[in-house]
Amino acid sequence: MKYIKGYLLLGLTLILGSCSDFLDRDPDQILTNDQIFSDAKMINSVLAGFYGNTENWGQSFATPASFTKVDDGCVTDGGRDNMQEYSDNQWRVYPYKYIRNLNQFLAGLRATTVLESTEKLRYEGEIRFLRAWAYFSMCRGLGGVPIVNDNVYEYEAGMDVSGLAVPRSKESEVYDYIINECATIANYLPTKPTTNAARATRWAALMLKARAAVYAGSLANYNNKMVAPIRTEGNEVGIPAEMATPYYETALEAAKEVITQASAYYNLDITVPNDLGQNFYNAVCVKENNHEVIWAKDYAYPGATHGFTQKNIPASLAEDQERCYSGAVLNLVEAFEYKDNRDGTIKVKDESGNYIMYSRPEDAFANKDARLWGTVLYPGAKFRGSEIST
């Protein structure tokens, strides 16, 4: 008897918590294929579990320290940060167990008779979208990886494992696989956005297609302009320069389709016309009635939460011991341009070379790109209605 893991929905309102018609049951055990694929509610539940186990596979709200390992933040809670080196597998993504589970589910889904054909196609599109996301997350860090397609490999003790060894594909082949998968499943997925943008739609598939093509085109373009391009003999790493333009054209075509056809669903939410910083903050932090986000991981209390705000909130607003874990570094702040000057370096001297005396700390950030306010809590900025004091 073959089994498929019935992923727990304990807290999987994180993805689909507001979709009352989507989550109806919380499986709490390992279930057989027959038990799952003979029950539409079970199929829904397992699909929701796959969404819940999908990760950003990189910097994450769940691990605030991840933002101190790049040039975005540094430890600011008073503790020491004497990290001098990083592991070779930092943020290395290799989720083949996840892909195998997706393939198991896909096989059972195609065989079930308890769903209408249109519903089966939608679920297949969602599973293949999540699988494409997993491959994209691998490829952007490792280059070419083995493509297993829909295969579910079985192992029994003593068998010859040579037949299970799938070689690495070329880097371009993995990006092509992602692009082609997204092009196909876009026709399986709905056009209307789901609650909190938690489930994949046609537009999510097309934008992943565009994003993969941009990555591939940029690698083909800029890697080959280096004095010593990074590549392997079989192009498991490295994409030929002549492939850059076709990839860019693919990305542009996919993005244009979303821009021209999805305008009924997505638009810039200028809800506070006189405060563009607040608008940007709302776009990336407020999920209710958000018309800008195409696909996102949904968090909901209780059960599906993260502690990013708790661990990083400024001391002046903290409600317990957790606070100030990481703070933005200067070069991140200076990456935001001034409205009248593309050089975002904080101005400390005037044109005559005299030091500028600011009356208030926040004056040093005046006239900056409004997205700075929606991104960084700088001295004098407001959060939850209170002024930040640092």
Backbone torsions as a table, in degrees:
resi	resn	phi	psi	omega
1	MET	NA	126.1	177.1
2	LYS	-91.7	147.7	-176.5
3	TYR	-125.0	152.2	171.7
4	ILE	-125.0	138.7	-175.8
5	LYS	-72.2	124.7	175.5
6	GLY	-86.3	97.2	-173.2
7	TYR	-62.9	133.8	-178.2
8	LEU	-63.3	138.7	175.7
9	LEU	-98.5	18.7	178.3
10	LEU	-65.4	92.2	-177.8
11	GLY	96.2	11.7	178.6
12	LEU	-85.5	16.3	162.7
13	THR	-68.3	-7.2	177.5
14	LEU	-58.2	-32.8	-178.3
15	ILE	-99.4	-44.5	-166.6
16	LEU	-131.8	28.3	-171.6
17	GLY	-58.5	-29.5	-176.8
18	SER	-91.5	-4.5	-179.5
19	CYS	-89.1	83.6	-172.9
20	SER	-61.4	-26.1	-179.9
21	ASP	-87.0	0.0	-177.1
22	PHE	-101.4	-39.6	-179.4
23	LEU	-109.7	114.4	-178.8
24	ASP	-125.0	-14.4	-174.5
25	ARG	-144.7	146.0	179.0
26	ASP	-114.2	90.3	178.6
27	PRO	-66.1	139.0	-176.9
28	ASP	-128.5	28.3	-179.0
29	GLN	-153.0	171.5	174.1
30	ILE	-81.1	126.1	-173.9
31	LEU	-117.1	152.5	177.9
32	THR	-79.2	163.3	176.2
33	ASN	-56.2	-43.1	-177.7
34	ASP	-62.0	-39.5	179.7
35	GLN	-65.4	-37.9	-177.4
36	ILE	-76.1	-52.0	-169.2
37	PHE	-86.5	8.6	170.5
38	SER	-104.7	6.5	-175.7
39	ASP	-138.2	113.9	-176.9
40	ALA	-60.9	-35.8	-179.7
41	LYS	-68.2	-36.7	176.7
42	MET	-64.7	-40.5	178.5
43	ILE	-60.6	-43.8	176.2
44	ASN	-58.2	-43.8	-175.8
45	SER	-64.8	-44.3	180.0
46	VAL	-66.5	-39.8	177.0
47	LEU	-59.7	-43.4	177.5
48	ALA	-61.0	-36.7	177.6
49	GLY	-61.8	-37.6	177.9
50	PHE	-64.5	-40.2	175.6
51	TYR	-60.4	-42.8	-177.9
52	GLY	-65.2	-28.0	-180.0
53	ASN	-92.6	3.1	175.2
54	THR	-78.8	133.1	-176.2
55	GLU	-120.0	163.2	171.2
56	ASN	-74.6	-23.6	178.1
57	TRP	53.0	61.3	179.0
58	GLY	173.6	-139.4	173.3
59	GLN	-59.9	137.4	-171.6
60	SER	-144.4	145.1	174.6
61	PHE	-61.1	-29.3	-177.1
62	ALA	-71.5	-19.4	180.0
63	THR	-130.9	84.7	-177.3
64	PRO	-54.7	-27.8	-179.5
65	ALA	-62.2	-23.1	-178.0
66	SER	-62.9	-25.6	-179.5
67	PHE	-80.2	-11.1	177.3
68	THR	-94.0	0.1	-179.1
69	LYS	-96.7	2.0	174.8
70	VAL	-131.6	-172.1	-175.6
71	ASP	-87.5	35.8	177.8
72	ASP	-103.0	-37.7	-174.4
73	GLY	-149.8	169.5	176.6
74	CYS	-143.1	160.3	-179.9
75	VAL	-67.1	127.7	-176.2
76	THR	-131.9	17.5	-178.5
77	ASP	-90.5	7.6	-179.8
78	GLY	97.0	-14.1	178.1
79	GLY	-80.8	166.8	-178.9
80	ARG	-80.7	146.8	172.8
81	ASP	-131.3	88.7	-176.5
82	ASN	-110.0	31.7	177.3
83	MET	-63.9	126.0	-176.9
84	GLN	-111.5	-18.5	-179.2
85	GLU	-151.0	165.5	-177.8
86	TYR	-122.8	151.7	179.5
87	SER	-67.4	153.9	-179.4
88	ASP	-67.0	-22.2	-178.3
89	ASN	-105.1	29.1	179.3
90	GLN	-57.3	120.0	179.5
91	TRP	57.4	27.0	175.8
92	ARG	-72.1	130.3	-175.9
93	VAL	-110.6	126.6	179.5
94	TYR	-149.6	61.0	-169.7
95	PRO	-87.4	56.1	-177.5
96	TYR	-72.0	-23.6	173.1
97	LYS	-63.9	-42.5	177.8
98	TYR	-62.5	-44.5	180.0
99	ILE	-64.5	-39.7	178.6
100	ARG	-62.2	-42.6	178.1
101	ASN	-63.5	-38.4	175.8
102	LEU	-62.2	-42.4	-180.0
103	ASN	-66.7	-38.0	175.2
104	GLN	-59.9	-46.8	-179.1
105	PHE	-63.7	-40.7	-178.5
106	LEU	-61.1	-41.7	179.1
107	ALA	-63.5	-44.2	179.0
108	GLY	-67.0	-37.0	179.3
109	LEU	-62.2	-44.2	-178.2
110	ARG	-65.7	-25.1	-177.1
111	ALA	-92.3	-17.3	-174.5
112	THR	-68.5	153.6	178.3
113	THR	-117.6	8.5	-175.4
114	VAL	-94.6	-0.7	179.3
115	LEU	-118.4	148.0	173.2
116	GLU	-67.7	155.3	-175.6
117	SER	-60.1	-39.3	179.8
118	THR	-67.0	-35.8	179.3
119	GLU	-70.1	-39.6	177.7
120	LYS	-61.5	-41.2	179.1
121	LEU	-64.2	-40.8	179.2
122	ARG	-62.0	-47.0	-179.6
123	TYR	-62.8	-39.7	177.4
124	GLU	-62.1	-41.8	178.3
125	GLY	-60.4	-40.0	180.0
126	GLU	-66.8	-43.9	179.2
127	ILE	-62.8	-43.9	-179.1
128	ARG	-70.6	-28.5	173.9
129	PHE	-65.2	-47.2	178.7
130	LEU	-62.6	-36.2	178.1
131	ARG	-68.0	-40.8	177.2
132	ALA	-62.8	-38.3	177.2
133	TRP	-62.9	-39.8	178.9
134	ALA	-64.0	-43.5	178.4
135	TYR	-65.5	-39.3	178.2
136	PHE	-62.6	-42.5	-180.0
137	SER	-64.4	-34.1	176.1
138	MET	-71.7	-49.3	-170.7
139	CYS	-64.8	-35.9	-177.4
140	ARG	-67.7	-16.8	178.7
141	GLY	-110.2	-26.3	-174.2
142	LEU	-115.6	-9.7	-174.3
143	GLY	79.9	-144.8	-178.4
144	GLY	-66.7	131.9	178.9
145	VAL	-128.3	164.9	178.0
146	PRO	-63.1	134.0	175.1
147	ILE	-102.8	118.0	-176.4
148	VAL	-100.5	-1.1	179.9
149	ASN	53.7	-130.1	-177.5
150	ASP	-96.0	6.0	-172.5
151	ASN	-68.2	142.8	171.6
152	VAL	-120.2	105.1	-175.3
153	TYR	-83.2	135.8	179.1
154	GLU	-111.5	139.3	178.6
155	TYR	-123.6	136.2	173.2
156	GLU	-125.8	144.1	-176.3
157	ALA	-53.4	131.8	176.3
158	GLY	91.6	-9.9	-177.9
159	MET	-75.2	157.9	177.1
160	ASP	-74.0	117.5	-174.7
161	VAL	-87.5	-1.7	-177.7
162	SER	-60.8	-31.0	179.3
163	GLY	-72.5	-12.1	178.9
164	LEU	-92.9	-5.7	-177.1
165	ALA	-83.4	109.9	178.5
166	VAL	-102.1	122.1	-176.6
167	PRO	-70.6	161.0	175.2
168	ARG	-64.3	141.5	172.6
169	SER	-87.4	166.2	171.9
170	LYS	-65.0	152.6	178.5
171	GLU	-57.9	-42.3	-179.9
172	SER	-64.7	-34.5	-179.2
173	GLU	-66.2	-35.6	178.0
174	VAL	-68.8	-44.0	177.1
175	TYR	-63.0	-38.8	177.3
176	ASP	-62.9	-39.9	178.2
177	TYR	-60.6	-46.3	179.6
178	ILE	-62.2	-47.0	-178.8
179	ILE	-61.1	-44.9	-178.5
180	ASN	-68.7	-39.4	176.8
181	GLU	-60.2	-46.1	-178.2
182	CYS	-65.4	-36.9	178.7
183	ALA	-64.1	-37.6	-179.5
184	THR	-72.8	-50.2	-173.1
185	ILE	-74.7	-15.6	176.7
186	ALA	-56.6	-31.4	-179.8
187	ASN	-79.8	-11.8	178.9
188	TYR	-91.2	-20.8	-168.2
189	LEU	-97.3	153.2	-179.5
190	PRO	-71.6	157.2	177.5
191	THR	-90.7	-27.3	-177.8
192	LYS	-77.8	128.4	179.5
193	PRO	-60.9	150.7	177.9
194	THR	-94.4	170.1	-179.8
195	THR	-55.9	127.2	179.4
196	ASN	56.8	23.9	177.1
197	ALA	55.6	32.4	-170.7
198	ALA	-83.1	-24.9	-178.8
199	ARG	-111.0	151.9	-177.4
200	ALA	-67.4	140.2	175.7
201	THR	-123.5	177.9	175.9
202	ARG	-55.5	-39.6	-175.3
203	TRP	-71.9	-34.2	175.9
204	ALA	-64.4	-41.6	179.0
205	ALA	-63.9	-42.6	-179.5
206	LEU	-67.7	-35.6	179.9
207	MET	-74.6	-30.8	172.6
208	LEU	-67.8	-37.4	174.6
209	LYS	-59.1	-47.0	-179.8
210	ALA	-64.0	-41.8	-177.4
211	ARG	-66.3	-43.0	178.4
212	ALA	-62.4	-40.7	-179.6
213	ALA	-66.7	-37.4	176.8
214	VAL	-64.0	-44.1	178.3
215	TYR	-60.0	-48.6	-178.0
216	ALA	-63.1	-44.0	179.5
217	GLY	-63.8	-39.5	-180.0
218	SER	-67.9	-37.7	176.3
219	LEU	-64.6	-44.3	179.2
220	ALA	-63.5	-34.5	-177.3
221	ASN	-77.9	-60.4	-168.6
222	TYR	-83.7	-32.8	178.7
223	ASN	-60.6	-38.9	-177.8
224	ASN	-77.2	-6.1	176.1
225	LYS	-94.3	-4.6	177.4
226	MET	-74.0	153.1	177.5
227	VAL	-59.2	-39.9	178.1
228	ALA	-128.2	85.6	-179.0
229	PRO	-56.5	145.5	179.8
230	ILE	-88.0	114.5	179.5
231	ARG	-158.4	157.6	172.7
232	THR	-107.7	165.9	-175.1
233	GLU	-60.3	-37.6	-179.2
234	GLY	-94.0	12.4	-178.9
235	ASN	61.3	26.0	168.8
236	GLU	-63.2	-28.7	169.3
237	VAL	-127.6	127.3	-179.0
238	GLY	112.0	132.0	179.6
239	ILE	-123.4	130.3	-178.9
240	PRO	-55.3	143.6	-174.8
241	ALA	-60.8	-33.5	-176.3
242	GLU	-69.1	-9.0	179.0
243	MET	-89.0	-5.8	-175.9
244	ALA	-62.2	-52.1	-176.1
245	THR	-60.9	-46.9	177.0
246	PRO	-58.1	-38.3	177.9
247	TYR	-65.7	-44.7	178.6
248	TYR	-60.4	-38.9	179.7
249	GLU	-66.4	-37.5	176.9
250	THR	-63.4	-43.6	179.4
251	ALA	-62.8	-43.8	-178.4
252	LEU	-64.3	-42.0	-179.7
253	GLU	-62.6	-45.1	-179.5
254	ALA	-65.5	-43.4	-179.4
255	ALA	-65.0	-40.2	179.5
256	LYS	-62.8	-36.9	179.4
257	GLU	-62.7	-40.5	177.7
258	VAL	-66.9	-44.5	-177.9
259	ILE	-60.8	-41.6	-174.8
260	THR	-85.0	-28.1	-172.3
261	GLN	-107.1	-15.8	-175.6
262	ALA	-106.4	12.4	-176.5
263	SER	-65.2	-19.8	177.9
264	ALA	-71.8	-18.1	-175.9
265	TYR	-109.6	-29.3	-173.7
266	TYR	-125.0	140.0	175.3
267	ASN	-161.6	163.8	176.7
268	LEU	-71.5	126.2	-179.8
269	ASP	-87.6	88.3	176.6
270	ILE	-91.2	70.7	-177.2
271	THR	-80.6	-19.5	178.1
272	VAL	-125.5	82.8	-172.0
273	PRO	-54.5	-30.4	-176.4
274	ASN	-93.5	6.0	-178.1
275	ASP	-143.4	86.0	-177.5
276	LEU	-66.8	-30.1	177.1
277	GLY	-62.3	-42.6	178.0
278	GLN	-64.9	-38.8	177.5
279	ASN	-60.6	-42.7	-180.0
280	PHE	-66.0	-43.0	177.0
281	TYR	-58.0	-46.0	179.9
282	ASN	-61.5	-37.5	-176.8
283	ALA	-63.9	-33.9	-175.6
284	VAL	-105.0	-9.0	-175.7
285	CYS	-123.0	-20.0	-178.0
286	VAL	-105.7	119.6	-173.6
287	LYS	-93.6	-27.4	-178.3
288	GLU	-67.0	128.6	178.7
289	ASN	55.7	34.8	178.8
290	ASN	-84.9	121.7	-177.6
291	HIS	-105.7	16.3	-179.6
292	GLU	-110.8	-27.9	-174.5
293	VAL	-85.9	128.9	-179.6
294	ILE	-91.8	-40.2	176.5
295	TRP	-152.1	134.7	-178.7
296	ALA	-154.5	158.1	172.7
297	LYS	-83.1	124.8	-175.3
298	ASP	-93.6	132.2	174.9
299	TYR	-110.3	145.1	-179.7
300	ALA	-148.3	139.9	178.1
301	TYR	-99.2	136.8	1.1
302	PRO	-89.5	169.1	171.1
303	GLY	101.3	-51.0	-176.2
304	ALA	-115.0	82.1	-173.7
305	THR	-131.6	170.9	170.0
306	HIS	-138.8	162.6	-174.4
307	GLY	-108.8	26.8	-174.5
308	PHE	-60.1	-50.0	-178.4
309	THR	-64.1	-42.7	-179.5
310	GLN	-58.3	-42.9	-175.5
311	LYS	-80.2	-18.7	-174.1
312	ASN	-116.0	-3.2	-176.8
313	ILE	-63.3	140.3	179.3
314	PRO	-58.7	151.1	-177.0
315	ALA	-58.4	-33.2	-176.8
316	SER	-67.7	-15.6	179.9
317	LEU	-117.5	-2.2	-174.8
318	ALA	-65.0	146.2	179.8
319	GLU	-112.2	-4.3	175.0
320	ASP	-153.4	-166.1	-174.3
321	GLN	-69.0	-30.9	-178.3
322	GLU	-70.0	124.8	-178.8
323	ARG	-172.5	160.2	166.3
324	CYS	51.1	28.2	-176.3
325	TYR	-58.9	-47.8	179.8
326	SER	-134.1	148.6	179.5
327	GLY	-132.2	152.7	-179.7
328	ALA	-64.9	142.3	177.0
329	VAL	-93.3	163.4	-172.2
330	LEU	-59.5	-41.2	-174.9
331	ASN	-68.0	-25.0	174.0
332	LEU	-68.7	-44.2	178.9
333	VAL	-62.2	-41.5	-177.6
334	GLU	-75.8	-9.7	175.2
335	ALA	-71.0	-20.6	175.7
336	PHE	-82.2	120.1	-175.0
337	GLU	-73.5	161.4	168.3
338	TYR	-80.2	153.1	-178.8
339	LYS	-62.7	-28.4	-178.2
340	ASP	-111.4	10.9	-177.2
341	ASN	-158.9	123.2	-177.6
342	ARG	-72.2	-13.8	174.9
343	ASP	-82.3	111.2	-175.7
344	GLY	-89.3	9.3	179.7
345	THR	-57.7	130.1	179.9
346	ILE	-58.7	129.9	-175.6
347	LYS	-79.9	117.6	178.6
348	VAL	-113.2	-14.5	177.4
349	LYS	-133.8	150.6	177.2
350	ASP	-86.5	-175.8	-176.1
351	GLU	-63.8	-21.8	179.0
352	SER	-88.9	-1.0	179.9
353	GLY	88.3	6.0	179.6
354	ASN	-86.5	143.7	178.9
355	TYR	-64.7	138.1	177.8
356	ILE	-85.5	129.2	178.1
357	MET	-102.0	108.7	179.6
358	TYR	-86.5	138.2	178.8
359	SER	-74.9	-33.9	-179.6
360	ARG	-133.4	147.2	179.9
361	PRO	-54.7	-40.0	-176.2
362	GLU	-67.3	-17.0	179.9
363	ASP	-64.5	-24.0	179.1
364	ALA	-68.1	-19.0	-177.9
365	PHE	-106.2	6.6	-178.8
366	ALA	-65.6	148.6	176.5
367	ASN	68.1	17.7	175.6
368	LYS	-84.1	162.0	170.9
369	ASP	-47.4	129.2	-174.2
370	ALA	-59.6	-21.9	-178.6
371	ARG	-69.1	-16.8	174.8
372	LEU	-62.4	-45.3	-178.8
373	TRP	-60.1	-37.3	-178.8
374	GLY	-81.0	-1.0	-175.3
375	THR	-117.5	-43.3	-170.7
376	VAL	-118.6	134.8	173.7
377	LEU	-89.5	92.7	179.6
378	TYR	-96.5	163.3	-177.3
379	PRO	-54.2	128.1	179.0
380	GLY	94.2	-16.7	177.0
381	ALA	-70.1	166.2	-178.2
382	LYS	-113.3	144.6	176.6
383	PHE	-142.8	128.4	-177.4
384	ARG	54.2	35.9	176.3
385	GLY	81.3	-0.4	-178.7
386	SER	-116.6	147.8	179.1
387	GLU	-78.3	137.6	-179.0
388	ILE	-79.4	130.3	175.2
389	SER	-119.2	117.6	178.5
390	THR	-130.4	NA	NA
